[in-house]
Amino acid sequence: MKIESHPDSLQVAESAAKYLEQKIRDSIKEKGSFSMAISGGKTPWQMLKLLAKAPLPWSRVNIFQVDEREAADGHPDRNLTQLFKTLEGTGIITKVNIFPMPVVAENLEEACADYANTIKEITGDGILDLVHLGMGADGHTASLIPGDQVCEVYDKDVAMTASPYQGRNRMTLTYPVINKAKEILWVITGEEKKEMVQRLISKDPNIPAGKVSQENALLITDQV
């Protein structure tokens, strides 16, 4: 895994935005489109706000969610709500193709399968160009939570957590779809994550983040 270290979270966000901009340009030039899955978080929202300023052909960019909390549309707990808030006023919100996780569906197991099928339909092969990941101070990434059975799901690309985490059940991409992405971009900031960043770098299988493929991965952080 390649590693970039910066003094603060703003510089991390700036570097990640520039990296994404170049990846989008390269992919659109090569095959006419770019499909990525994004995670939430304070630094990632900064990253996306900066990225939104880039003069890109946004109608060719497809944005999926890495994970989402089970809550009503528009609820502040939803990553989607924060995504729309971040992109508000940028001018790209009506141009970019955003595919929300269907966490308000009656049958969430069917909704997971539907979302996996949507990824396959849009990408053509189920392989995302890039998956953006963060990490919690407990070593979780996406909504692959320590001790949750969702970490053992290898026959589905999208699944629900078995138990609530921080008060919410969650829908998440699983290891199979994350690990077959063409690129993985880690954006991790915060002193409280310093130990876990080292465990991530060492591929510690005892934390969920440590089981993500590092073959085509870049870590941008303020903790190395």
KOLZA-528520 format. One record per residue: residue number from 1; x, y, z of N, C-alpha, C, O in turn. Coordinates in Angstrom, 2 decimals, m for minus. Layout:
<pts>
- NUM_X_Y_Z_X_Y_Z_X_Y_Z_X_Y_Z .
...
</pts>
This chain:
<pts>
- 1_0.84_m1.19_0.00_0.00_0.00_0.00_0.88_1.25_0.00_1.83_1.35_0.77 .
- 2_0.55_2.18_m0.87_1.27_3.46_m0.87_0.74_4.33_0.27_m0.44_4.25_0.62 .
- 3_1.61_5.14_0.83_1.22_5.97_1.97_1.67_7.41_1.74_2.81_7.68_1.37 .
- 4_0.73_8.34_1.97_1.03_9.77_1.97_0.71_10.32_3.34_m0.36_10.05_3.89 .
- 5_1.63_11.08_3.91_1.39_11.68_5.22_1.41_13.20_5.10_2.27_13.77_4.43 .
- 6_0.45_13.84_5.76_0.34_15.30_5.73_0.16_15.83_7.15_m0.30_15.10_8.03 .
- 7_0.51_17.08_7.39_0.48_17.64_8.75_m0.91_17.77_9.36_m1.05_17.71_10.58 .
- 8_m1.94_17.96_8.53_m3.27_18.18_9.10_m4.36_17.65_8.17_m4.08_17.27_7.03 .
- 9_m5.59_17.65_8.68_m6.70_17.05_7.95_m7.05_17.81_6.67_m7.49_17.20_5.69 .
- 10_m6.87_19.14_6.67_m7.17_19.91_5.46_m6.24_19.50_4.32_m6.68_19.34_3.19 .
- 11_m4.96_19.34_4.62_m4.03_18.94_3.58_m4.30_17.51_3.12_m4.09_17.18_1.96 .
- 12_m4.76_16.67_4.03_m5.17_15.32_3.65_m6.33_15.39_2.66_m6.32_14.72_1.63 .
- 13_m7.33_16.22_2.99_m8.49_16.37_2.11_m8.10_16.93_0.75_m8.60_16.47_m0.28 .
- 14_m7.21_17.90_0.74_m6.76_18.50_m0.52_m6.04_17.48_m1.39_m6.28_17.40_m2.60 .
- 15_m5.15_16.71_m0.79_m4.42_15.69_m1.54_m5.35_14.62_m2.08_m5.21_14.20_m3.23 .
- 16_m6.30_14.19_m1.26_m7.26_13.17_m1.69_m8.13_13.67_m2.84_m8.43_12.93_m3.77 .
- 17_m8.55_14.94_m2.76_m9.36_15.53_m3.82_m8.60_15.58_m5.15_m9.15_15.27_m6.20 .
- 18_m7.33_15.96_m5.08_m6.51_16.02_m6.29_m6.31_14.63_m6.88_m6.34_14.44_m8.09 .
- 19_m6.11_13.65_m6.00_m5.93_12.27_m6.44_m7.19_11.78_m7.16_m7.12_11.19_m8.24 .
- 20_m8.34_12.02_m6.54_m9.61_11.60_m7.14_m9.86_12.31_m8.48_m10.31_11.68_m9.44 .
- 21_m9.56_13.59_m8.53_m9.76_14.33_m9.77_m8.97_13.69_m10.92_m9.49_13.52_m12.02 .
- 22_m7.72_13.34_m10.65_m6.91_12.74_m11.70_m7.42_11.36_m12.09_m7.41_11.00_m13.27 .
- 23_m7.86_10.58_m11.11_m8.40_9.25_m11.39_m9.66_9.35_m12.25_m9.86_8.56_m13.17 .
- 24_m10.51_10.33_m11.94_m11.72_10.53_m12.73_m11.37_10.90_m14.16_m11.94_10.35_m15.10 .
- 25_m10.46_11.84_m14.32_m10.04_12.26_m15.67_m9.49_11.08_m16.47_m9.84_10.88_m17.63 .
- 26_m8.62_10.30_m15.84_m7.99_9.18_m16.53_m9.02_8.13_m16.96_m8.97_7.61_m18.07 .
- 27_m9.96_7.83_m16.05_m10.96_6.81_m16.33_m11.91_7.25_m17.44_m12.25_6.46_m18.32 .
- 28_m12.33_8.50_m17.40_m13.25_9.00_m18.43_m12.56_9.04_m19.79_m13.18_8.74_m20.81 .
- 29_m11.29_9.40_m19.80_m10.53_9.40_m21.05_m10.39_7.99_m21.60_m10.43_7.78_m22.81 .
- 30_m10.21_7.02_m20.69_m9.99_5.63_m21.10_m11.26_4.93_m21.52_m11.29_4.25_m22.55 .
- 31_m12.34_5.09_m20.73_m13.54_4.30_m21.02_m14.85_5.07_m20.96_m15.92_4.49_m21.13 .
- 32_m14.76_6.38_m20.72_m15.95_7.22_m20.80_m16.74_7.39_m19.53_m17.75_8.11_m19.53 .
- 33_m16.32_6.75_m18.44_m17.08_6.88_m17.19_m16.18_6.58_m16.00_m15.05_6.09_m16.16 .
- 34_m16.69_6.87_m14.80_m15.97_6.58_m13.57_m16.99_6.24_m12.50_m17.95_6.99_m12.30 .
- 35_m16.79_5.13_m11.81_m17.71_4.70_m10.76_m16.96_4.51_m9.46_m16.00_3.74_m9.39 .
- 36_m17.40_5.21_m8.42_m16.74_5.09_m7.12_m17.77_4.97_m6.01_m18.91_5.41_m6.13 .
- 37_m17.32_4.34_m4.91_m18.14_4.27_m3.70_m17.45_5.11_m2.64_m16.23_5.03_m2.46 .
- 38_m18.23_5.93_m1.94_m17.65_6.85_m0.97_m18.18_6.60_0.44_m19.32_6.17_0.63 .
- 39_m17.32_6.88_1.41_m17.67_6.78_2.82_m17.91_8.18_3.38_m17.52_9.18_2.77 .
- 40_m18.53_8.25_4.53_m18.77_9.54_5.17_m17.65_9.92_6.12_m16.69_9.17_6.29 .
- 41_m17.78_11.10_6.73_m16.80_11.57_7.69_m16.41_13.01_7.45_m16.56_13.52_6.33 .
- 42_m15.92_13.66_8.48_m15.60_15.09_8.39_m14.57_15.39_7.31_m14.78_16.28_6.48 .
- 43_m13.44_14.66_7.30_m12.41_14.91_6.29_m12.89_14.53_4.89_m12.63_15.27_3.94 .
- 44_m13.58_13.38_4.72_m14.12_13.06_3.39_m15.09_14.11_2.87_m15.13_14.36_1.66 .
- 45_m15.88_14.72_3.74_m16.79_15.77_3.25_m15.98_16.96_2.76_m16.35_17.60_1.77 .
- 46_m14.88_17.28_3.46_m13.99_18.35_2.97_m13.42_17.97_1.61_m13.36_18.80_0.70 .
- 47_m13.01_16.73_1.47_m12.45_16.22_0.23_m13.44_16.38_m0.92_m13.07_16.84_m2.00 .
- 48_m14.68_15.99_m0.68_m15.69_16.05_m1.74_m16.05_17.49_m2.11_m16.30_17.80_m3.27 .
- 49_m16.08_18.36_m1.11_m16.37_19.77_m1.40_m15.28_20.37_m2.29_m15.58_21.16_m3.19 .
- 50_m14.03_20.00_m2.03_m12.93_20.46_m2.88_m13.00_19.82_m4.26_m12.79_20.49_m5.27 .
- 51_m13.29_18.55_m4.30_m13.38_17.84_m5.59_m14.48_18.42_m6.46_m14.33_18.50_m7.68 .
- 52_m15.58_18.84_m5.84_m16.72_19.36_m6.59_m16.38_20.64_m7.36_m17.10_21.01_m8.28 .
- 53_m15.29_21.30_m6.98_m14.88_22.53_m7.68_m14.18_22.22_m9.00_m14.00_23.11_m9.84 .
- 54_m13.78_20.98_m9.19_m13.03_20.61_m10.41_m13.94_20.62_m11.63_m15.07_20.14_m11.55 .
- 55_m13.48_21.16_m12.75_m14.27_21.20_m13.98_m14.25_19.84_m14.68_m13.56_19.65_m15.68 .
- 56_m15.03_18.91_m14.14_m15.08_17.56_m14.67_m16.41_17.30_m15.38_m17.39_17.98_m15.09 .
- 57_m16.46_16.33_m16.28_m17.73_15.94_m16.91_m18.55_15.10_m15.93_m18.59_13.87_m16.05 .
- 58_m19.18_15.75_m14.98_m19.81_15.07_m13.86_m20.91_14.09_m14.26_m21.18_13.14_m13.53 .
- 59_m21.53_14.30_m15.39_m22.60_13.38_m15.82_m22.07_11.98_m16.11_m22.84_11.03_m16.25 .
- 60_m20.76_11.86_m16.20_m20.14_10.55_m16.46_m19.58_9.92_m15.18_m18.95_8.86_m15.22 .
- 61_m19.84_10.58_m14.06_m19.36_10.09_m12.77_m20.51_9.46_m11.99_m21.56_10.08_m11.81 .
- 62_m20.32_8.23_m11.54_m21.32_7.50_m10.77_m20.83_7.36_m9.33_m19.74_6.85_m9.08 .
- 63_m21.65_7.80_m8.39_m21.29_7.74_m6.97_m22.20_6.77_m6.23_m23.42_6.95_m6.19 .
- 64_m21.59_5.74_m5.66_m22.29_4.78_m4.81_m21.91_5.04_m3.35_m20.96_5.78_m3.07 .
- 65_m22.65_4.43_m2.45_m22.33_4.54_m1.03_m21.60_3.30_m0.54_m21.95_2.18_m0.91 .
- 66_m20.58_3.50_0.28_m19.89_2.38_0.91_m20.77_1.78_2.00_m20.84_0.56_2.14 .
- 67_m21.45_2.63_2.76_m22.34_2.15_3.81_m23.34_3.24_4.16_m23.16_4.40_3.81 .
- 68_m24.39_2.83_4.85_m25.44_3.77_5.23_m26.18_3.27_6.44_m26.38_2.07_6.61 .
- 69_m26.57_4.21_7.30_m27.37_3.89_8.49_m28.83_3.72_8.11_m29.33_4.41_7.22 .
- 70_m29.50_2.81_8.81_m30.93_2.62_8.59_m31.67_3.75_9.30_m31.81_3.74_10.52 .
- 71_m32.14_4.72_8.53_m32.86_5.88_9.06_m33.68_6.48_7.93_m33.45_6.17_6.76 .
- 72_m34.63_7.33_8.28_m35.52_7.93_7.29_m34.76_8.84_6.33_m33.71_9.37_6.68 .
- 73_m35.30_9.01_5.15_m34.72_9.94_4.18_m34.62_11.33_4.81_m35.57_11.80_5.45 .
- 74_m33.50_11.97_4.64_m33.30_13.31_5.17_m32.84_13.36_6.61_m32.57_14.44_7.13 .
- 75_m32.75_12.20_7.28_m32.33_12.18_8.68_m30.86_12.58_8.78_m30.05_12.16_7.95 .
- 76_m30.48_13.38_9.77_m29.09_13.82_9.90_m28.09_12.68_10.13_m26.89_12.86_9.90 .
- 77_m28.57_11.52_10.58_m27.68_10.37_10.76_m27.26_9.74_9.43_m26.28_9.00_9.37 .
- 78_m28.00_10.03_8.38_m27.74_9.40_7.09_m26.51_10.01_6.42_m26.38_11.24_6.37 .
- 79_m25.61_9.18_5.90_m24.50_9.67_5.10_m24.99_10.42_3.87_m24.39_11.41_3.45 .
- 80_m26.11_9.95_3.29_m26.66_10.59_2.10_m27.07_12.03_2.39_m26.86_12.92_1.57 .
- 81_m27.65_12.26_3.57_m28.05_13.62_3.95_m26.82_14.53_4.00_m26.86_15.66_3.51 .
- 82_m25.74_14.03_4.60_m24.52_14.82_4.69_m23.87_15.02_3.33_m23.26_16.06_3.07 .
- 83_m23.99_14.02_2.45_m23.46_14.15_1.10_m24.16_15.28_0.35_m23.50_16.12_m0.27 .
- 84_m25.48_15.30_0.41_m26.23_16.36_m0.28_m25.91_17.72_0.33_m25.81_18.72_m0.39 .
- 85_m25.76_17.77_1.65_m25.42_19.02_2.32_m24.04_19.51_1.87_m23.83_20.70_1.66 .
- 86_m23.11_18.57_1.71_m21.75_18.90_1.27_m21.73_19.45_m0.14_m21.01_20.40_m0.44 .
- 87_m22.53_18.85_m1.01_m22.54_19.23_m2.42_m23.47_20.39_m2.73_m23.48_20.91_m3.85 .
- 88_m24.27_20.80_m1.74_m25.21_21.90_m1.95_m24.47_23.17_m2.39_m23.51_23.60_m1.74 .
- 89_m24.93_23.76_m3.46_m24.34_25.00_m3.95_m23.12_24.82_m4.82_m22.55_25.80_m5.30 .
- 90_m22.69_23.56_m5.04_m21.50_23.34_m5.86_m21.81_23.31_m7.35_m20.92_23.46_m8.18 .
- 91_m23.09_23.11_m7.68_m23.47_23.07_m9.09_m23.42_21.68_m9.71_m23.86_21.51_m10.84 .
- 92_m22.89_20.67_m8.98_m22.79_19.34_m9.58_m23.89_18.39_m9.14_m24.03_17.30_m9.70 .
- 93_m24.68_18.81_m8.14_m25.64_17.90_m7.55_m26.65_17.37_m8.57_m27.12_16.24_m8.44 .
- 94_m26.98_18.15_m9.58_m27.95_17.70_m10.59_m27.26_17.04_m11.78_m27.93_16.57_m12.69 .
- 95_m25.93_17.02_m11.77_m25.18_16.45_m12.89_m24.63_15.07_m12.58_m24.69_14.17_m13.42 .
- 96_m24.10_14.90_m11.40_m23.49_13.63_m11.02_m24.57_12.58_m10.78_m25.68_12.91_m10.35 .
- 97_m24.24_11.31_m11.05_m25.19_10.21_m10.86_m24.96_9.60_m9.48_m23.96_8.92_m9.25 .
- 98_m25.90_9.84_m8.56_m25.77_9.35_m7.19_m26.75_8.20_m6.97_m27.93_8.30_m7.29 .
- 99_m26.23_7.10_m6.42_m27.05_5.90_m6.19_m27.12_5.63_m4.69_m26.20_5.02_m4.13 .
- 100_m28.21_6.06_m4.04_m28.33_5.89_m2.59_m28.58_4.43_m2.22_m29.26_3.70_m2.94 .
- 101_m28.04_4.02_m1.09_m28.38_2.70_m0.55_m29.84_2.72_m0.08_m30.25_3.66_0.60 .
- 102_m30.63_1.70_m0.45_m32.07_1.70_m0.15_m32.39_1.23_1.26_m33.00_0.18_1.44 .
- 103_m31.97_2.01_2.25_m32.13_1.59_3.65_m33.54_1.80_4.19_m33.83_1.44_5.33 .
- 104_m34.42_2.39_3.39_m35.81_2.57_3.84_m36.72_1.50_3.23_m37.94_1.57_3.39 .
- 105_m36.15_0.53_2.55_m36.95_m0.53_1.93_m37.58_m1.42_3.00_m37.04_m1.55_4.10 .
- 106_m38.72_m2.02_2.68_m39.38_m2.92_3.62_m38.55_m4.17_3.87_m38.40_m4.62_5.01 .
- 107_m38.02_m4.74_2.78_m37.20_m5.95_2.89_m35.75_m5.57_2.63_m35.34_m5.39_1.48 .
- 108_m34.98_m5.46_3.69_m33.61_m4.97_3.56_m32.67_m5.99_2.93_m31.68_m5.61_2.31 .
- 109_m32.96_m7.27_3.09_m32.14_m8.29_2.44_m32.28_m8.20_0.92_m31.29_m8.27_0.19 .
- 110_m33.51_m8.03_0.46_m33.74_m7.85_m0.97_m33.12_m6.54_m1.45_m32.60_m6.46_m2.56 .
- 111_m33.19_m5.53_m0.61_m32.63_m4.23_m0.97_m31.11_m4.33_m1.15_m30.55_m3.68_m2.03 .
- 112_m30.46_m5.13_m0.31_m29.01_m5.34_m0.46_m28.70_m5.98_m1.81_m27.78_m5.55_m2.51 .
- 113_m29.47_m7.00_m2.18_m29.27_m7.67_m3.47_m29.53_m6.71_m4.62_m28.82_m6.73_m5.62 .
- 114_m30.55_m5.87_m4.47_m30.87_m4.89_m5.52_m29.73_m3.90_m5.70_m29.39_m3.52_m6.82 .
- 115_m29.13_m3.47_m4.59_m28.03_m2.50_m4.68_m26.81_m3.12_m5.34_m26.12_m2.49_m6.14 .
- 116_m26.54_m4.38_m4.99_m25.43_m5.09_m5.63_m25.67_m5.21_m7.13_m24.74_m5.06_m7.93 .
- 117_m26.91_m5.47_m7.52_m27.25_m5.57_m8.94_m27.11_m4.23_m9.64_m26.69_m4.17_m10.79 .
- 118_m27.44_m3.15_m8.94_m27.28_m1.81_m9.52_m25.81_m1.53_m9.82_m25.48_m0.98_m10.87 .
- 119_m24.93_m1.90_m8.89_m23.50_m1.72_m9.13_m23.06_m2.49_m10.37_m22.30_m1.97_m11.19 .
- 120_m23.55_m3.72_m10.52_m23.20_m4.53_m11.69_m23.73_m3.92_m12.97_m23.05_m3.91_m14.00 .
- 121_m24.95_m3.41_m12.91_m25.56_m2.82_m14.10_m24.81_m1.57_m14.55_m24.57_m1.39_m15.74 .
- 122_m24.44_m0.73_m13.62_m23.78_0.53_m13.96_m22.32_0.30_m14.39_m21.84_0.93_m15.33 .
- 123_m21.63_m0.58_m13.70_m20.21_m0.81_m14.02_m20.03_m1.80_m15.16_m19.01_m1.79_m15.85 .
- 124_m21.02_m2.65_m15.36_m20.93_m3.66_m16.40_m20.33_m4.97_m15.94_m20.60_m6.02_m16.52 .
- 125_m19.52_m4.93_m14.90_m18.86_m6.15_m14.42_m18.84_m6.25_m12.89_m18.28_m7.20_m12.34 .
- 126_m19.45_m5.29_m12.21_m19.48_m5.33_m10.75_m18.21_m4.84_m10.11_m18.05_m4.94_m8.89 .
- 127_m17.28_m4.31_m10.92_m16.00_m3.84_m10.39_m15.98_m2.31_m10.38_m16.04_m1.68_m11.43 .
- 128_m15.91_m1.74_m9.20_m15.86_m0.29_m9.06_m14.46_0.22_m9.41_m13.46_m0.44_m9.14 .
- 129_m14.41_1.40_m10.00_m13.11_1.99_m10.33_m12.35_2.36_m9.06_m11.13_2.26_m9.01 .
- 130_m13.09_2.80_m8.04_m12.43_3.20_m6.78_m13.41_3.06_m5.63_m14.59_3.39_m5.75 .
- 131_m12.90_2.57_m4.52_m13.65_2.56_m3.26_m12.88_3.43_m2.26_m11.71_3.19_m1.98 .
- 132_m13.57_4.43_m1.75_m12.97_5.31_m0.74_m13.38_4.82_0.64_m14.57_4.61_0.90 .
- 133_m12.40_4.63_1.51_m12.67_4.11_2.84_m12.10_5.02_3.93_m11.10_5.70_3.73 .
- 134_m12.77_5.01_5.05_m12.24_5.62_6.27_m12.05_4.51_7.29_m12.21_3.33_6.97 .
- 135_m11.72_4.88_8.51_m11.54_3.89_9.56_m11.86_4.51_10.91_m11.49_5.66_11.18 .
- 136_m12.54_3.74_11.75_m12.84_4.22_13.09_m11.73_3.89_14.07_m10.82_3.12_13.76 .
- 137_m11.80_4.46_15.24_m10.79_4.22_16.27_m10.82_2.78_16.78_m9.89_2.35_17.47 .
- 138_m11.88_2.03_16.43_m11.97_0.61_16.80_m11.52_m0.29_15.66_m11.59_m1.51_15.78 .
- 139_m11.05_0.30_14.56_m10.57_m0.49_13.44_m11.63_m0.87_12.43_m11.34_m1.62_11.49 .
- 140_m12.85_m0.39_12.60_m13.88_m0.72_11.60_m13.67_0.13_10.36_m13.14_1.23_10.41 .
- 141_m14.12_m0.42_9.23_m14.15_0.34_7.99_m15.43_m0.01_7.27_m15.97_m1.10_7.47 .
- 142_m15.94_0.92_6.42_m17.30_0.78_5.91_m18.18_0.56_7.15_m18.00_1.25_8.16 .
- 143_m19.12_m0.40_7.10_m19.80_m0.80_8.33_m19.45_m2.25_8.63_m20.29_m3.05_9.05 .
- 144_m18.19_m2.57_8.39_m17.62_m3.86_8.78_m17.09_m3.68_10.19_m15.97_m3.21_10.40 .
- 145_m17.94_m4.06_11.14_m17.74_m3.73_12.56_m17.08_m4.90_13.29_m17.44_m6.05_13.05 .
- 146_m16.11_m4.63_14.17_m15.49_m5.71_14.93_m16.52_m6.58_15.64_m17.38_m6.08_16.37 .
- 147_m16.43_m7.89_15.42_m17.32_m8.83_16.09_m18.66_m9.04_15.43_m19.41_m9.93_15.83 .
- 148_m19.00_m8.24_14.41_m20.29_m8.39_13.73_m20.19_m9.46_12.64_m19.17_m9.58_11.96 .
- 149_m21.26_m10.23_12.49_m21.27_m11.31_11.50_m21.13_m10.81_10.07_m20.78_m11.59_9.18 .
- 150_m21.40_m9.54_9.84_m21.28_m9.01_8.48_m19.84_m9.13_7.98_m19.61_m9.18_6.77 .
- 151_m18.88_m9.19_8.88_m17.47_m9.34_8.48_m17.18_m10.72_7.91_m16.12_m10.93_7.31 .
- 152_m18.11_m11.65_8.09_m17.92_m13.01_7.57_m18.72_m13.25_6.29_m18.79_m14.38_5.80 .
- 153_m19.32_m12.22_5.74_m20.13_m12.37_4.53_m19.22_m12.28_3.30_m18.64_m11.24_3.01 .
- 154_m19.12_m13.40_2.60_m18.29_m13.44_1.39_m19.08_m13.88_0.15_m18.51_m13.97_m0.94 .
- 155_m20.38_m14.16_0.32_m21.19_m14.59_m0.81_m22.14_m13.49_m1.30_m22.98_m13.73_m2.16 .
- 156_m21.99_m12.28_m0.74_m22.80_m11.14_m1.15_m21.91_m9.91_m1.23_m20.95_m9.78_m0.47 .
- 157_m22.23_m9.01_m2.15_m21.47_m7.76_m2.28_m21.99_m6.67_m1.36_m21.27_m5.72_m1.04 .
- 158_m23.23_m6.80_m0.92_m23.86_m5.82_m0.03_m24.63_m6.59_1.03_m25.33_m7.56_0.72 .
- 159_m24.53_m6.17_2.28_m25.20_m6.89_3.37_m25.55_m5.94_4.50_m25.06_m4.81_4.57 .
- 160_m26.42_m6.42_5.40_m26.79_m5.67_6.59_m25.95_m6.15_7.78_m25.58_m7.31_7.86 .
- 161_m25.67_m5.22_8.70_m25.03_m5.63_9.95_m26.00_m6.50_10.74_m27.22_m6.36_10.62 .
- 162_m25.44_m7.41_11.54_m26.29_m8.30_12.33_m26.86_m7.60_13.55_m27.93_m7.96_14.05 .
- 163_m26.14_m6.59_14.05_m26.56_m5.86_15.24_m26.38_m4.37_15.03_m25.57_m3.96_14.19 .
- 164_m27.12_m3.55_15.76_m26.92_m2.10_15.64_m25.52_m1.70_16.08_m24.93_m2.32_16.97 .
- 165_m25.00_m0.66_15.46_m23.70_m0.09_15.84_m23.91_1.40_16.05_m24.38_2.10_15.15 .
- 166_m23.57_1.88_17.22_m23.82_3.27_17.59_m25.29_3.63_17.37_m25.62_4.72_16.90 .
- 167_m26.16_2.67_17.72_m27.59_2.91_17.70_m28.31_2.67_16.39_m29.53_2.85_16.32 .
- 168_m27.59_2.27_15.34_m28.23_2.09_14.04_m27.78_0.79_13.37_m26.59_0.45_13.38 .
- 169_m28.75_0.06_12.78_m28.39_m0.99_11.85_m27.85_m0.34_10.59_m28.19_0.80_10.28 .
- 170_m27.00_m1.06_9.86_m26.35_m0.45_8.70_m26.31_m1.40_7.52_m26.23_m2.62_7.67 .
- 171_m26.36_m0.81_6.35_m26.13_m1.52_5.10_m24.71_m1.20_4.66_m24.27_m0.05_4.77 .
- 172_m23.98_m2.19_4.16_m22.58_m1.97_3.84_m22.11_m2.79_2.66_m22.62_m3.88_2.41 .
- 173_m21.14_m2.27_1.94_m20.40_m3.09_1.00_m19.59_m4.10_1.81_m19.16_m3.80_2.92 .
- 174_m19.39_m5.28_1.26_m18.65_m6.32_1.94_m17.26_m6.47_1.33_m16.93_m5.82_0.33 .
- 175_m16.45_m7.32_1.95_m15.08_m7.50_1.47_m14.98_m7.88_m0.02_m14.12_m7.34_m0.71 .
- 176_m15.82_m8.78_m0.53_m15.65_m9.17_m1.93_m15.69_m8.01_m2.91_m14.83_m7.91_m3.78 .
- 177_m16.68_m7.13_m2.79_m16.79_m6.01_m3.74_m15.74_m4.93_m3.46_m15.27_m4.28_m4.38 .
- 178_m15.38_m4.75_m2.20_m14.34_m3.77_m1.87_m12.99_m4.24_m2.42_m12.26_m3.46_m3.03 .
- 179_m12.68_m5.50_m2.20_m11.36_m6.00_m2.55_m11.13_m6.20_m4.05_m9.99_m6.30_m4.50 .
- 180_m12.22_m6.25_m4.82_m12.02_m6.37_m6.27_m12.05_m5.01_m6.99_m11.94_m4.96_m8.21 .
- 181_m12.20_m3.92_m6.23_m12.16_m2.58_m6.83_m10.79_m2.34_m7.47_m9.78_m2.88_m7.02 .
- 182_m10.77_m1.54_m8.51_m9.51_m1.24_m9.19_m8.56_m0.45_m8.29_m7.34_m0.63_m8.35 .
- 183_m9.12_0.43_m7.48_m8.31_1.24_m6.56_m9.04_1.36_m5.22_m10.27_1.40_m5.17 .
- 184_m8.27_1.41_m4.16_m8.83_1.69_m2.84_m8.11_2.91_m2.28_m6.88_2.95_m2.20 .
- 185_m8.89_3.90_m1.89_m8.34_5.14_m1.33_m8.75_5.26_0.13_m9.93_5.43_0.45 .
- 186_m7.77_5.16_1.02_m8.01_5.37_2.45_m7.77_6.84_2.78_m6.73_7.40_2.41 .
- 187_m8.71_7.46_3.48_m8.55_8.82_3.98_m8.82_8.76_5.49_m9.96_8.63_5.92 .
- 188_m7.75_8.87_6.27_m7.87_8.67_7.72_m7.17_9.80_8.46_m5.98_10.06_8.24 .
- 189_m7.91_10.48_9.33_m7.33_11.55_10.14_m7.78_11.41_11.59_m8.80_10.80_11.89 .
- 190_m6.99_11.99_12.49_m7.36_12.00_13.91_m6.36_11.25_14.76_m6.03_10.09_14.49 .
- 191_m5.87_11.91_15.81_m4.88_11.33_16.72_m5.38_10.04_17.35_m4.60_9.14_17.64 .
- 192_m6.70_9.95_17.57_m7.27_8.77_18.23_m7.16_7.51_17.37_m7.38_6.40_17.86 .
- 193_m6.80_7.67_16.09_m6.70_6.52_15.18_m5.25_6.10_14.93_m4.99_5.22_14.11 .
- 194_m4.33_6.72_15.63_m2.90_6.49_15.36_m2.53_5.01_15.46_m1.88_4.47_14.57 .
- 195_m2.95_4.37_16.55_m2.62_2.96_16.74_m3.24_2.10_15.63_m2.59_1.20_15.10 .
- 196_m4.49_2.39_15.30_m5.18_1.59_14.28_m4.58_1.80_12.89_m4.60_0.89_12.07 .
- 197_m4.05_2.98_12.63_m3.38_3.20_11.35_m2.17_2.28_11.22_m1.93_1.71_10.16 .
- 198_m1.43_2.13_12.29_m0.28_1.22_12.26_m0.72_m0.23_12.08_m0.06_m1.00_11.39 .
- 199_m1.82_m0.59_12.71_m2.34_m1.96_12.55_m2.88_m2.17_11.15_m2.77_m3.28_10.61 .
- 200_m3.45_m1.14_10.56_m3.90_m1.22_9.16_m2.70_m1.45_8.24_m2.72_m2.34_7.39 .
- 201_m1.67_m0.65_8.42_m0.47_m0.75_7.57_0.15_m2.14_7.68_0.67_m2.68_6.70 .
- 202_0.10_m2.72_8.87_0.69_m4.06_9.08_m0.27_m5.19_8.70_0.05_m6.36_8.90 .
- 203_m1.43_m4.84_8.14_m2.42_m5.83_7.68_m2.91_m6.72_8.82_m3.08_m7.93_8.64 .
- 204_m3.12_m6.13_9.97_m3.58_m6.88_11.14_m4.97_m7.45_10.86_m5.92_m6.69_10.71 .
- 205_m5.11_m8.78_10.78_m6.41_m9.39_10.47_m7.39_m9.35_11.63_m8.55_m9.75_11.48 .
- 206_m6.94_m8.87_12.78_m7.82_m8.81_13.95_m8.68_m7.55_13.97_m9.55_m7.41_14.84 .
- 207_m8.45_m6.65_13.03_m9.36_m5.51_12.87_m9.95_m5.59_11.46_m9.26_m6.01_10.53 .
- 208_m11.20_m5.19_11.29_m11.82_m5.28_9.96_m11.03_m4.57_8.87_m10.92_m5.08_7.76 .
- 209_m10.48_m3.40_9.16_m9.73_m2.65_8.15_m8.51_m3.42_7.66_m8.09_m3.27_6.52 .
- 210_m7.94_m4.25_8.53_m6.73_m4.99_8.19_m6.94_m6.09_7.17_m5.97_m6.63_6.64 .
- 211_m8.20_m6.43_6.90_m8.50_m7.50_5.94_m8.85_m6.97_4.56_m9.24_m7.73_3.67 .
- 212_m8.73_m5.67_4.38_m8.96_m5.07_3.05_m7.68_m5.20_2.23_m6.58_m4.97_2.74 .
- 213_m7.82_m5.55_0.97_m6.67_m5.70_0.08_m5.85_m4.42_0.00_m6.41_m3.32_m0.07 .
- 214_m4.54_m4.57_0.02_m3.65_m3.41_m0.09_m2.90_m3.39_m1.43_m1.98_m2.60_m1.62 .
- 215_m3.30_m4.27_m2.34_m2.57_m4.41_m3.61_m2.60_m3.13_m4.44_m1.57_m2.73_m4.98 .
- 216_m3.75_m2.49_m4.54_m3.89_m1.25_m5.30_m4.49_m0.18_m4.41_m5.53_0.40_m4.72 .
- 217_m3.83_0.07_m3.30_m4.37_0.97_m2.29_m3.43_2.14_m2.01_m2.20_2.03_m2.08 .
- 218_m4.05_3.27_m1.68_m3.31_4.46_m1.24_m3.91_4.93_0.08_m5.12_5.11_0.19 .
- 219_m3.06_5.13_1.07_m3.46_5.69_2.35_m2.99_7.13_2.44_m1.79_7.41_2.34 .
- 220_m3.94_8.07_2.63_m3.61_9.46_2.86_m4.03_9.79_4.28_m5.21_9.68_4.62 .
- 221_m3.09_10.19_5.11_m3.36_10.32_6.53_m2.51_11.41_7.18_m1.54_11.89_6.60 .
- 222_m2.90_11.78_8.38_m2.09_12.72_9.19_m1.47_11.99_10.37_m1.03_12.62_11.33 .
- 223_m1.44_10.66_10.31_m0.99_9.88_11.47_0.21_8.99_11.18_0.40_7.99_11.86 .
- 224_1.02_9.32_10.20_2.26_8.56_9.93_3.43_9.54_9.87_4.57_9.13_9.66 .
</pts>
